[in-house]
């Protein structure tokens, strides 16, 4: 996908005058870096979604009832 496009773009200016074995070595190294980047990016994205869900989820009631019910809720809305 994007990795092959980036490899082709990298080959044109930088690897034009290098020998084929060096090109292969650099291609393999770039492939490993891209795989590691993709794995780390996916892990960070997953962690971000978990944290975002944790922040957007309201706290659970402590005593089994609604945490914002009764007279306290009315007082807050009246003020």
PyMOL commands that set and color helices and strands:
alter all, ss='L'
color gray80, all
select helices_A, chain A and resi 2-14+20-56+71-78
alter helices_A, ss='H'
color red, helices_A
deselect
rebuild
show_as cartoon
